[in-house]
Amino acid sequence: MAASSSSSSSHRFEPVPPGGPGRAADRGGPPEDACAGGPPGDGPDPQAESEDSGLLAALLDGMDAALCAFGADGTVTHWNREAERLLGWTAAEAVGRQGLAGWAVRKEDADEVEADLLAATRSPGRQVHEFALLTKDGRRVLVRTQSSAVLGPDGRAAGVYCAFSEVHAQIDLERSIALSEALFVDASWGVVLVDADLRPAVVNAHAARALGMGRTAVLGRPLGDLLSQGVEELESALTHVLAEGTPPAAAELWVTLRSDEVEQVRRCWRSGFVRLASPLAEEPVPLGVGWIFQDVTDAKRAEQEASLLRFRAQQLHRAGRAAGECEDPREAAAVHLDFALAGFADHGLIDVVGGGSGDGSGTGAPAGGPDAGGPPVLVRAIASPAGAPGPSEAMPPTGIPVAYGPGHPAAQALERCGSVRAGAGPAIAEGWAAARKWPDGTVHGLCVVLRSRGRTLGVATFLRGPSRRPFDRADASYAEDVASRIAAALDLAGGPAVREP
């Protein structure tokens, strides 16, 4: 480009001198007096000026925006390669022209356009305008311009520079910037930019609240400092995105925040990931990952509870159908217990009061039973296998009571005529299950009283291992529903019972 090889790309604006664009100064050449002789060192160093003009030319040609500049009299002094690409006019054809009329702007629009551009010399800051320019082949291009005055050594306006680009490209850029700003200010979901080292680099306000920390406190910290559970899954997802690119669908991650004060509940974050690459690199180099997430814990829990209720209702229905085909009431009670254990507990026990075996034999109660006037004792009637999985089986009617100690959950349930939950706690003591006559590995227990026709028939016990969560109130309600069906079957089988006064 012509301006690249001459001092028209110099670091300062010089008004075009009289005499037209054919003179050397019009093209940015050295002033005449600089070449007229004189003692060495009196004028500027030609080599330094050449280096400055070459550097400025390279900078102008490397700009992504089209740029032109005008002297104080409106003559075009600069025209970079992006302007040439956009309009088709070369720097040699553009530099030195008086204004834009007739070649880059229609004559009908020229006065208005030039007035808008030169208004920058009378106003501080940048002026933004939109108007149509003409390409070399006669097409019109709608551009958005930013113009600003160029001040001379005396502080007065010596010219105007104008950077311009197509309106659509500018709108796309502004839209991208506006979207970025909105995501990090007003978004109702969490947005985190994670760098290649898997550390948060930018966090919006919503994400900071979800992480329980301030926006600046999160930056640069390992994810393990923020999450106590789910950090492996999150880091695995981020690593995959960095290596393979954006996944096709969102993922649901269950996480627990790290906190020393209180025990945090698990949260479900529906997360989307986008790999970020630099637009300036010749090859795609990942800058990090954009992580967008939303807390859907309440919806997921409601969905899980609804699914669990449907499953349990189906189990009760299926158990009722299967028990209706059993001739022996005790077998029907075992069927109800087996169906209840599916997805609910690892083991189940049925203990009946007195010496009754539930077989209708009318066996007398042992000492301390209801006939003796003392507190009722419990005798094992049905139990699920503690080893290999299999159907629950009725126990032989020995009438020997189970050696439950004082304060046993089953005895408490019998005494209170309600449900009792028991757990080993975080630190499971050795022999905790054996002391309660429960199978090894039991850490959670739920004892539910068996009631039928206003009488207490016994206690149903449901047990869970360490891989399951503790029993909650919803579990107790389901167990009571199952216990009512088991109690009806045992009542049909006959046997001693405790009648409430």
N, C-alpha and C positions, 0 to 999 in steps of 0.2 A: 504494500500500500504506500501511496506517495507520502503520506504523513509519517510513515514509519521510518523512512530513510532521510528525512529532513527534520529541521528543528520546528516544524509545525506541531510536533508532539512535545514541545518543551514544557518545562514545569510551570510556566506562567503565561498569561494571555498578553498579547501585544496588539493593540489596534492596528488594523490594516492601514498603511500609509497611503497618501494620495498617489495616484498613478496607475491604479488598476491592479488586477490580480497577476499581471505578468512579471512584476518585480520580484526580486529574491526574497525580500522581507515578507511579501504576501505568502510565500510558501514556507515561511518560518526560517529562511536562511539567515546567516549572520548579518548584522547591520553593516552598512557600507563603511562606516568609519572604523569598524573593527578590522577591516581588511586594507585600510588606507595607509598602513604603516604606523610609525610612532615607536617610541621606546618600548623594549620588551617589558612585560609585566604591567603596562599601563592598562590594558584591556583584560577581559575575562579569558581564562585558559580555554582554548578551543577544544583540547582533549577532554576536559571536564564537562564542557557543554555537550560534546558529542556523547559522552557516557550517560549524562543525564537525559538527553533526548532519546537515546536508545532504550534506556530503562523505562521511560515513560511510554514510549511506543509499544514496548512489550506488554506493559501493564494494560494499556488501553485495548490492545488486540486480544488480550486474554480474558477480557471481561465477558460475563455471560449476558449482560445487557447491552443494547445498542446505545452508542453515545455519539453525540455531535456537540460542537461548541461554536459560538458566534463571538465575533469581536464587538466592540462598542458600536460600530456602524452596521451591524447585522451581517457581516461577511462570515461565511462558514470557515472555521479555522481547524477543526478536528472532525474526523469521521472514522470510526473504528470498523473492524472487520464484521462485528455482529450487525452493525447498521448496514453494511454492504450485503450481508447474507439476508437480512430481513427485507430490504428495499431493492436490492440489485444494483444500486449505484456504487461505483468504486470510489475510493478516496480521491483518486486523481480527477474524477468527474465531479466530485462534491466540493472539495476544499477550494476556496477562492470564489465560490459563487456568492452573489449578493442575495441573501435570504433563501427561502424555499419556494417562492412563487414560481409557478410554471413548470417545475420539474419534480419536486417532492410534494408539493401541495397544489391543488387546483387554484387557479387565479381567483375564483369566486370566494375561496376560503382563506386566501393568503393573508389578507389584512387582519382578520380575526385571530388566526393562528400566530402570526408574528407578534401581535399585540399581547397575546397571552404569554408568549415566551419572554419577550422583553420586559414584561411586568415584573419579572423576578429581580430586575436591577433596582426596582423601587420598593421592594418588600423584603423584609428579613426572612430567613429560613427558606424552605423548599415550597414550590408551588406545584400542585398536581392538576393536570388537565387531561382531557381525552379529546382526540380529534382524529381525522382520517388523513393518512399520508398516501402518496402515490408511489407505486413501484416503477421500476424502469420499463416494464412491459405494459404499464397503464392500469394495473389493478389498484384498488383502494384497500388499504389495511387500517383497521381501527386500532390505535395505539393509546396507551396510557403513558404520560410523560411526567417526569419529575425534573423541574428546572430550578436552578439556583444561580445567583450572581457570583461572578469571579472578581475578587477585589484586587486592585493594583497596589503597588507599593505605597501609594498615598492614601489607601483606604477607601478609594472611590471605585465604583463599578467599572471594570475594564472589559467586561463581556459576560456571557451567559453560557453555562453548560447545560445540556439537556440529555438525560438518560431516558430511554423509552423501550417498550416491549409491547408485543401484541396484548390486547386487552384480555383475551381468553387465557393466555399464559399467566398474566399477572393475577387474574381472578383465581386461577388454580393455585397459584402460590399463596395468595392471601387466604384462600379457603383452607389450605393445609395449615397455615400458621394459626388461623382462627380455631380450627379443630384441635390443634395441639394445646392451645391456651385453654379452650373449654374443657378438655379432658383433665387438665391439671388444676382446674379451678372449680368448675361447676358440676363435674360429672357425679352422678349418683351411684357409681360403682368404682371399685378400686382400680387404679392404674399405677403400675410400677415398671420403671425401666431398669432392667437388670443388666449389668455389664458382663463382659466375657468371663470375668472371674466369679460370676454368680453372686454379686453383691449389688444391692439396690443403689442406683445412681440418681434417680428422680422418683419421687413419691408424691401422689396427689393427696389432698386432705382426707378424702374418704378412705383411702388405703391406710393412711397413718392412724385414723381412728380404729379401723379394723384390727390393726396390729397393736393397738394400745400404746402407741408412742408418738412423739412429735415428728414432724416431717423431716427435720434436720437430724434428729437422733437416730433415725433408721438408716441414713445414708452411709454406705461403705461398710456396714456390719455384715458378717456372715449370716446366712439364713438360719443356721443352727442357734444363733443368739436370739432369734425372734420366735422360733417355733420349737416346741419340745416333741411333738409328734407330727408326722407327715412331711418332715423336712427331706427325707430320702426320696419320697415320691416327687416332691416339687423339684428338687435338684435334678432328678432323672429326667423329668419333663423338660426342664430348661436346657439340659445338655443335649437332649434329642433334637430340640428345635434349633440349637446352634449348629448341629451337625447336619440335620436332614431338612430343615426348613419348617414352615408353618404347618401344623397338623390340620387335618380336614375338619375336625369337630372339636367342640369344647370338652373339657374333662372335669370331673367332679373329684375334688381332693378334700379329704377329711383331715383337719389339722387341729392342733391344740397349741395355744399361745404359751410361751414360756413366762412364768411368773413365780416369784418367790413369796408372794403375799397370800393368795388364795388359790384353791384348786380350780383350774380353768376347765370349762366344758368343751367338748369337741365341736368344731364348727365345720360345716360343709361349704366350700367355696367352689362355685362353678367357674372354671378358669378357661380363658382363651389365650393363646400364645402367638406372637408374631415376631419373626426374625427381622432384625433391623440391619440393613447393609448401607454402607456409605455410598452416596451417589457420585462422589468425587474419585473413587478408586477405579483403576483400570479393570481390576478383577473384583468380584463381589467379596468383600471382607466383612464378616459379621461384626457389628458394633455392640451387639447385645440382643436382648429379647424384650419385647413389650408384653408385659403380663397384665391382663385385664381380668378382674374377678368380681364376683358378686356373691354375697352371703345368702345361701338358699337353705340354711339349716332348718328353719321352721317348716318350710315346704317339704323338705326331704323327710323330716321326722313325721309330719302328718301323713305323707305318702307311705312311709314304713309302717306306721300304726294302722292305717287303713288296710294295707296288705296283710299285716299280722292278724287283724280282726277277721278278715275274710278267710284266712287260712284256718284260724281256730274255729270259726263257725262251721266250716266244711268238715273239720275233724270231729266236732261234736255231732254233726249230722251223720257222718259215716260211722262213728262209734255207735250211735243209736240204732242205725240199720243193722250193723253187725251183731250188737248185743241182743237185738230182737230175735235172732236166729239161734240163740243159745238156750238149751234146755235147762242147764244148771245155772242158777242165779249167781253163784260164785264165779263161774266162767264168764258170765256177762260183766261182773265187776272187774275181772282181770282184763277183759276187752276194752272197757272204758279207760282203764289205767294205761294200756299200751298205746291207744290212740292219743291220749293226753301227753305222753312222753315225747312224741314226735315233734322236734323243734322246740321243745319246752324245757325238758329236764333230762338228765342222764340216768337217773334211777328213780324208782317209785316204790313206796312201802305202804301197806294197808295194815293197820293194827286195830283190833276190835277190843271192846271193853270186857271186863269180867273174864270168864273162862270160855266164853262162846267162841266157837270156831267158825260160826257162820254157816254150819252145815245142817242146822236144824236138829242136831242130836240132843239139844237140851242139856249139855254137859254142865255140871255145877261149877260155880265160881270158886276159885281158890281163896285162901285166907286173905283178908284185906280187900276182897271183891265187894260188889254191891250188896250181896246177900249178907255179908258180915258187917255192913254199916260203915266200913272204912272208905278211904279214897279209892276210886276205881283203878284197876291195873289194866295194862294193855297186853294183848297177846297177838303175835304176828300171824296174819291170815293170808296175805298175798304179798309177793315181792318180785320185782324185776331182777333178772340175773345181773350180778355184779361184775362178772367176767365177760365172756363173749356175749354179743347181742343175741337176743331171743325173746320169745313171748314171756309175759309174766305168768307165774305159776302159783297155785294155791299151796299153802304150807300144810303139813300134816296137823290134824287137830289134837295137838298134845296138851293144850291148855296151860303150858308153861309160860308165865309172863315174861316180857322183854325186860332186861335189867336196866331200865332207864334210871339214871340218877336223879337226885333232887334238882328241880329247876330245869329239867329237860324241856326243849321246845314243844315236844309232843304232849308232855304233861301240862305245860302251860296252856296249850291250845285247848286241851280237854277241860282244864279248870276255868278258863275264860269263855269257853264255848265260842271261839273265834279263831282267827288266823294269826300265826306267829312266824316271823321271819328271823333267821339266824345267819350269821356270817363269821368267817374266821378272821376277817380284817386284813389290812395290808400285809402285816407280818404274820404269816400262817404258822401257828405253833405246832410242833410235832405232836402227833397223837390227838389232835383236835377232833378229827372225825371218829377215831376209835373210841374216845371217851364218850361219845354220843351214840355208839353202836351203829354207826353209819359206815358205808364202804370207804375204803382208802381213796384218797384223792378228792373227797368231798370238801368243798369250801363254802358252799351256800346251801341253806336249807329253808324249806317252807312247809309248815305243818298246818293242816286245815282240818277242822272238826267235821265228822260225818254225822249229819242230822237227818232224821226221817220220822214223820208222824209225831213231832214234838219230843223226840227222844234222841239222845246221843249214843250213837252206835260205835264210834271209835275215832281214829285219826288217820288221815291220808298225808303222807310225807313225800315231798318232791325234792330231789337233790341235784345239785349242779357241781361240776368240776371247775378248776381254775381257768379253763378256756372260755367260760361263759360269764356273763355279767351277773351281779346280784339280782335277786327277785325284787320287783317293785310292786306298787299297788295294783297296776293292771294285771300283773302275773297272779297276784292274790285273788283278784276277782275271777279270773279264768279258772284258777284252781278250785275255788268255791263252787263254780258251776259244774266242774267235773266231779267234785266230791258229792254234790247232791245226787248225781246219777249213780255214783258208786254206792252211796248210802241207800238209795231205793232198791238196788239189786241185793245188797246185804240184808236189808229189812225183809225182802221177799224170801231170802234163805232162812230167816229165823235166827234166834240166839239171844242171849242176855243183852240188855241195854240199860242205860241210866235214864230214868224218866225225871224230867225236871219238875220240881215242886210247883 
